[in-house]
Amino acid sequence: MNPDLVLCADTIHTLASGRPVRAVAMRDGVVVATGTRRDVRDWRGARTEVLDLGEVVVTPGLTDGHTHPVMGLRLTEDVDLTGARSLDEVRTLLAEAAAGRACDSWVRAWGLDPNVFGGQPITSAWLEAAVGERPAVVRMFDAHSALATPAALRIAGVDGPRRFPQRASVVCDEDGRPTGLLLEAAAMDLVFDHVPLDPVAVRAARLRALLAEMAATGLTGGHVMDLLGDSEAVVTTAEELGDLPLRLRFAPWCVPGVDADGLAELVAMQGRGGRRWEIGAVKFFIDGTIDNGTAWLERPDALGESTDSFWPDPTDYTRAVRTLVAAGVPTATHAIGDAAVRHVLDTLDGLEPVSAPHRVEHIETLPTELVGRFARQGVVASMQPTHCTRFTRADHTDNWSARLGAERADRAWRCRDLRDAGVPVVLGSDWPIAGYDPRLVLADARLRRPAREPGVPPVQPHQALTALMALEGYTTHAALAAGEPGGIVAGARADLTVFTVDPLRADPDELADAPIAMTVVAGAITHRGATVG
C-alpha cells in the first residue's frame, strides 16, 4: 500500500462507517484505507510518515459552504467597522483613520451594521463630517450596499440617478441629488472602479496568508461564490508560490444582461483550475438583502420595499439557468426573500440532474409550504447560521426583523426544519460578511445565539441543529453539494480536521474556543497546532 501519511487517533468520526476506526492512510491526496492501529504495520512503507496523535478527535475536513476569500481581499481593505455598535463609535474610527492622510487620499471601510442608524435614513452626511472632504466609501456589513462621500461621487462622475441592467440604484433625494447610498453591485462599482487596487502579486500574497489563517481554524476547503475581475490571476499567482492551504471551488457570477456568448463562456470555464482550486458551478442572484430593502418578498417590507427580483425580468433568470443546466453546469442562486426562493424552486423544478445538486444560498425567511419542495426536488440548502445569531435579535428589534415584521421574522433561518424534511443543509460563513471560523458557526448553529455570550437570548431556538447535523453541514453535506464522496472512506479526498475536543460531545461554547490540533489537505499537513509535537 505504501501510504504517504498515516494518522492515528483515539477518536475518528468517519461520518461514513459504523465500524471503529483509529487509523487513516493517505496517498496521492486521497484516503486509501481506514482501520485500527494494528493495521498500520501492514500499511506502512519505507517512506510512510506515521503520526499517532493520541487523545484528539479526527473528522472529515471542514469545508466552508459559502465564502469569498479572493473578493474579500478587497472587501476588507482599510478600516474594520465590524465591532462598532454605535454611530459615534463608527465616526471615531473613521476620523482617526482619516486624520493622518492627505486631503485627496481615499478612506475605505467595511462591515458597517445598519442597526447603528437606529431606523433613521441612511445617508453619507455623517461620513463626510468624519473624514472631511476626502473621498471615502464604506461598505455595509452585507456588502450589498455602500455609502460614498460627495468627493467620492464627484471622482466617479455620479451626480444623479442611473439606470442599470440589474436591480441596482444610486439613491437620490427628492431633488435628484445622490444621498451617498449605493444599492447593489452595479451602483457600488461606479465608485469602487476608481478606488486604487493592489497589484495581483500583493493580493496573491495576502490570499496565501488568509488561507493559512483559515486552515488554523480547521478549514480544509471553501465553496467560493464568485470569480470576478482578475481573481483567477490572483489565485493562479498564489498557487505558483506553493500549494494553497485550502481547496477552493469557484462559482463565477451570471448577472442580468448576459447574452448567449456570456453563457457559453461560463460553460467553457467549468473544470478549469489548478492543483487545489477549480471552477465547478455558476452563481446567480435572484434578489438582494432584506436589510437594504432589495430582497424579493411576496409582500413588501415595513418600508414598502423588497418587492422586486434582482433580474428586472425574472424569466430571463429562468432561461439562463436552464441554458446552463442543459450544458451540465450546476447552479447556486442567492435567494433571501420568500418570493425569491419560490421562483428559484419553480425554475429548477423538473430539470435533469447534473454533476452536482443545484443549491439555494441564504434562504433567510422561508414559508412552510416551500420546505418540502427542497427535498422533493433534490435541491441543497446553503445557510449561514451566524447571519442569524450575529445580526438579528430574538425580540425583533433589529433592522432585519423590523423590516419583515414578526410573522416573517419568525421564519428565520429554518435550518432544523429543512434538515428534518430530509434536505441537505450546507453550512458556511459568507466571509467577510461574518467571521470565517467554523468553530463559531458550528457552535452558533446549535445555540441559535452567539457562542461565548450565554446572556443573549436565542433566535428561534427550535431551529437549532444537533451537533451531528452541524458537523455534517461542514463535511458530508458540503461534499454532496460539490458532487464528491463524503466522509473518511477509501477514495475520498484526504482532507481532515483534528480537534482537541469532540465536536459531537463538547459544549458548543467550549467548542468555539477549542484549539485545532491539525489540519490536513490532500494528505499534506497545512496546520499543526501547539498541542501537537
LINSULMO-V663788 format. One record per residue. BURIAL is + if it has 16 or more other ideal C-beta (glycine too) atoms within 10 Angstrom, else -. Layout:
burial=BURIAL
burial=BURIAL
This chain:
burial=-
burial=-
burial=+
burial=+
burial=+
burial=+
burial=+
burial=+
burial=+
burial=-
burial=+
burial=+
burial=+
burial=+
burial=+
burial=+
burial=-
burial=-
burial=-
burial=-
burial=+
burial=+
burial=+
burial=+
burial=+
burial=+
burial=+
burial=-
burial=+
burial=+
burial=+
burial=+
burial=+
burial=+
burial=+
burial=-
burial=-
burial=-
burial=+
burial=+
burial=-
burial=-
burial=+
burial=+
burial=-
burial=-
burial=-
burial=+
burial=-
burial=+
burial=+
burial=-
burial=+
burial=-
burial=-
burial=+
burial=+
burial=+
burial=+
burial=+
burial=+
burial=+
burial=+
burial=+
burial=+
burial=+
burial=+
burial=+
burial=+
burial=+
burial=+
burial=+
burial=+
burial=+
burial=+
burial=+
burial=+
burial=+
burial=+
burial=-
burial=+
burial=-
burial=-
burial=+
burial=-
burial=-
burial=-
burial=-
burial=-
burial=+
burial=+
burial=-
burial=+
burial=+
burial=-
burial=-
burial=+
burial=+
burial=-
burial=-
burial=-
burial=-
burial=-
burial=-
burial=-
burial=+
burial=+
burial=+
burial=+
burial=+
burial=+
burial=+
burial=+
burial=+
burial=+
burial=+
burial=-
burial=-
burial=-
burial=-
burial=-
burial=+
burial=+
burial=+
burial=-
burial=+
burial=+
burial=+
burial=-
burial=+
burial=+
burial=-
burial=-
burial=+
burial=+
burial=+
burial=+
burial=+
burial=+
burial=+
burial=+
burial=+
burial=+
burial=+
burial=+
burial=+
burial=+
burial=+
burial=+
burial=+
burial=+
burial=+
burial=+
burial=-
burial=+
burial=+
burial=-
burial=+
burial=-
burial=-
burial=-
burial=-
burial=-
burial=+
burial=-
burial=+
burial=+
burial=+
burial=+
burial=+
burial=+
burial=+
burial=-
burial=-
burial=-
burial=-
burial=-
burial=+
burial=+
burial=+
burial=+
burial=+
burial=+
burial=+
burial=+
burial=+
burial=+
burial=+
burial=-
burial=+
burial=+
burial=+
burial=-
burial=-
burial=+
burial=-
burial=-
burial=-
burial=-
burial=+
burial=-
burial=-
burial=+
burial=+
burial=+
burial=+
burial=+
burial=+
burial=-
burial=+
burial=+
burial=-
burial=-
burial=+
burial=+
burial=+
burial=+
burial=+
burial=+
burial=+
burial=+
burial=+
burial=+
burial=+
burial=+
burial=+
burial=+
burial=-
burial=-
burial=-
burial=+
burial=+
burial=-
burial=+
burial=+
burial=-
burial=+
burial=+
burial=+
burial=-
burial=-
burial=-
burial=+
burial=+
burial=+
burial=+
burial=+
burial=+
burial=+
burial=+
burial=+
burial=+
burial=+
burial=+
burial=+
burial=+
burial=-
burial=+
burial=-
burial=-
burial=-
burial=-
burial=+
burial=-
burial=-
burial=+
burial=-
burial=-
burial=+
burial=+
burial=-
burial=-
burial=+
burial=-
burial=-
burial=+
burial=+
burial=-
burial=+
burial=+
burial=+
burial=+
burial=+
burial=+
burial=+
burial=+
burial=+
burial=+
burial=+
burial=+
burial=+
burial=+
burial=+
burial=+
burial=+
burial=+
burial=+
burial=-
burial=-
burial=-
burial=+
burial=-
burial=-
burial=-
burial=+
burial=+
burial=+
burial=+
burial=+
burial=+
burial=+
burial=-
burial=-
burial=+
burial=-
burial=-
burial=+
burial=+
burial=-
burial=+
burial=+
burial=-
burial=+
burial=+
burial=+
burial=-
burial=-
burial=-
burial=+
burial=+
burial=+
burial=+
burial=+
burial=+
burial=+
burial=+
burial=+
burial=+
burial=+
burial=+
burial=+
burial=+
burial=+
burial=+
burial=+
burial=-
burial=+
burial=+
burial=-
burial=-
burial=+
burial=-
burial=-
burial=+
burial=-
burial=+
burial=+
burial=+
burial=+
burial=+
burial=+
burial=+
burial=+
burial=+
burial=+
burial=+
burial=-
burial=-
burial=-
burial=+
burial=+
burial=-
burial=+
burial=+
burial=-
burial=-
burial=+
burial=-
burial=+
burial=+
burial=+
burial=+
burial=+
burial=+
burial=+
burial=+
burial=+
burial=+
burial=+
burial=+
burial=+
burial=+
burial=+
burial=+
burial=-
burial=+
burial=-
burial=+
burial=+
burial=+
burial=+
burial=+
burial=+
burial=+
burial=-
burial=-
burial=-
burial=+
burial=+
burial=-
burial=+
burial=+
burial=+
burial=+
burial=+
burial=+
burial=+
burial=+
burial=+
burial=-
burial=+
burial=-
burial=+
burial=+
burial=+
burial=+
burial=+
burial=+
burial=+
burial=+
burial=+
burial=+
burial=+
burial=+
burial=+
burial=+
burial=+
burial=+
burial=+
burial=+
burial=+
burial=+
burial=+
burial=+
burial=+
burial=+
burial=+
burial=+
burial=+
burial=+
burial=+
burial=-
burial=-
burial=-
burial=-
burial=+
burial=-
burial=+
burial=+
burial=+
burial=-
burial=-
burial=+
burial=+
burial=+
burial=-
burial=+
burial=-
burial=+
burial=+
burial=+
burial=+
burial=+
burial=+
burial=+
burial=+
burial=+
burial=+
burial=+
burial=+
burial=+
burial=+
burial=-
burial=+
burial=+
burial=+
burial=+
burial=+
burial=+
burial=-
burial=-
burial=+
burial=+
burial=+
burial=+
burial=+
burial=+
burial=+
burial=+
burial=+
burial=+
burial=+
burial=+
burial=+
burial=-
burial=+
burial=-
burial=+
burial=+
burial=-
burial=+
burial=+
burial=-
burial=+
burial=-
burial=+
burial=+
burial=+
burial=+
burial=+
burial=+
burial=+
burial=+
burial=+
burial=+
burial=+
burial=+
burial=+
burial=+
burial=-
burial=-
burial=+
burial=-
